[in-house]
Amino acid sequence: MISQHARILNALKKNGKHGIKNSWFHQHHILCHTARISELRAEGYTIVAEQQRDWRGKATGTFKYFLRDDT
């Protein structure tokens, strides 16, 4: 069985500049995704979270996560 960390890293690498939305974590049964992201950051990965905005520019509850190339 592949670990949650490995699944997240694989998805971040695969999606590249498109990132993965917080809904992806729920679809893949990864609960407490913010804790998993924090653990990966503690391991040295540079993961950036970007809050999405609607057509009016208002912040939504959706975030996209990106893996920076320097990791």
C-alpha positions as CSV (number, residue, x, y, z in Angstrom):
1,M,0.0,0.0,0.0
2,I,1.3,3.4,-1.0
3,S,1.6,6.0,1.8
4,Q,-0.5,9.2,1.9
5,H,2.8,11.2,1.7
6,A,3.8,9.3,-1.5
7,R,0.3,9.7,-3.0
8,I,0.4,13.5,-2.4
9,L,3.9,13.9,-3.7
10,N,3.0,11.9,-6.9
11,A,-0.1,14.0,-7.5
12,L,1.9,17.2,-6.9
13,K,4.6,16.1,-9.4
14,K,2.1,14.8,-11.9
15,N,0.0,18.0,-11.9
16,G,2.9,20.4,-11.9
17,K,1.9,24.0,-12.5
18,H,-1.8,23.0,-12.4
19,G,-1.5,21.9,-8.7
20,I,-4.0,20.0,-6.8
21,K,-7.1,21.4,-5.2
22,N,-8.1,20.6,-1.6
23,S,-11.0,18.6,-3.0
24,W,-8.5,16.1,-4.4
25,F,-7.6,15.1,-0.9
26,H,-11.2,14.2,0.0
27,Q,-11.6,12.3,-3.3
28,H,-8.6,10.2,-2.4
29,H,-9.6,9.6,1.2
30,I,-6.8,11.7,2.7
31,L,-8.2,13.2,5.8
32,C,-6.3,16.0,7.7
33,H,-4.5,17.0,4.5
34,T,-3.1,20.1,6.1
35,A,-1.3,17.9,8.6
36,R,0.1,15.7,5.7
37,I,1.3,18.9,3.9
38,S,2.9,20.1,7.1
39,E,4.7,16.8,7.6
40,L,6.0,17.0,4.0
41,R,7.2,20.5,4.5
42,A,9.0,19.4,7.7
43,E,10.7,16.7,5.5
44,G,12.1,19.5,3.3
45,Y,9.6,19.8,0.5
46,T,8.5,23.3,-0.5
47,I,4.8,23.1,-1.0
48,V,2.9,26.3,-1.7
49,A,-0.8,26.8,-1.0
50,E,-2.7,29.4,-3.1
51,Q,-6.3,30.4,-2.2
52,Q,-8.6,30.5,-5.2
53,R,-10.8,33.4,-6.0
54,D,-14.2,33.6,-7.7
55,W,-15.0,35.7,-10.8
56,R,-15.4,38.8,-8.6
57,G,-12.0,38.3,-7.0
58,K,-13.5,37.2,-3.7
59,A,-11.6,34.5,-1.9
60,T,-13.2,31.0,-1.9
61,G,-12.7,28.0,0.4
62,T,-10.7,26.3,-2.3
63,F,-7.0,26.1,-2.2
64,K,-4.5,24.7,-4.7
65,Y,-1.2,23.2,-3.6
66,F,2.0,23.3,-5.7
67,L,5.3,21.6,-5.3
68,R,8.1,24.0,-5.9
69,D,10.9,22.9,-8.3
70,D,13.7,23.5,-5.8
71,T,12.7,20.3,-3.8
